[in-house]
Amino acid sequence: MDTELLKTFMEVSRTRHFGRAAENLYLTQSAVSFRVRQLEGLLGVELFTRQRNNIQLTTAGERLMPLAESTVQLEKRIRQEVATEDARNQQVAIGATPNLWDGFLQQQVPSLIDGAAGLAVAAVAHSSTTLVRQVLERTIDLAFLFDAPKVDELTTLEVAHLPLHLFSSQPNQPAEEAVGEGYVMVDWGTAFINDHNLAFKGQASQQVMTNTGRIALDCVLTRGGAAYLPVGLAQSHVDKQELFEVDDAPVIQRSVYVSYHSNGGREHIIDTVVRQVADANNSAHPLVKKLNPDDIGIGGLDDKR
């Protein structure tokens, strides 16, 4: 199937407007309409309900959307692999949730490239559900996640323990006050929420809730307050005395997992990436609990599926 038809479908879905989609794609509106009709003809279904100033996806269109995204991503991956083959030996596509990029992985991409000669890196951020689907569809090679997916086709390994500390905009603030007015509750996953509830037993009175650590950090720096953050995200602000660790607050540990396709045929490059990322983070942030290197080898690890 022509991916240009899928890209046009995705743009119309995103803008909910044929004219704006045409502008973004540098096409005429009639060309966009023709491509959508052509795709509908190929599939034998209607993808949009067309009412004046109200374009919505049909049920078939909603089902097509994740498949279209995966197909376009796969085409992009193929083009990247072919384009980089002469210049580099291998390309690896790494996915992670935004929180893991912010607090665990982002600073390590340069060292990953430097430490693995001939490696080209593609880095993407998505929700954990999307990342697991992309690994299954082989549009990315491996995904770093807080919660281990239980999928038979995937091998999932625990690669690190990331401690989350309570940081406040006020020095010497007790934990009971820090989780009061101005507290920003960050969703660091199911295990974090359970441990957080046990630690504070309903004392927390979050003013803001978010699933992204960087939003929480910006909110605390701008308006004051406190939030649980990884050291890697908060350290530069601690150094400038813009943030202060709440000493009597419990440190909540999160396990970091990596998942990859069990029959992907790329075990060597995945092993290289996993070891490099684990070593880089352990040396960059001493508060990240270091795992036994013998437990990180792709061939000799206890699978957590």
PyMOL commands that set and color helices and strands:
alter all, ss='L'
color gray80, all
select helices_A, chain A and resi 3-15+18-25+29-43+59-84+98-115+128-136+175-178+190-200+213-223+231-239+267-284+293-295
alter helices_A, ss='H'
color red, helices_A
select strands_A, chain A and resi 48-51+54-57+90-96+119-125+142-145+154-168+183-186+208-210+226-230+244-245+252-261
alter strands_A, ss='S'
color yellow, strands_A
deselect
rebuild
show_as cartoon
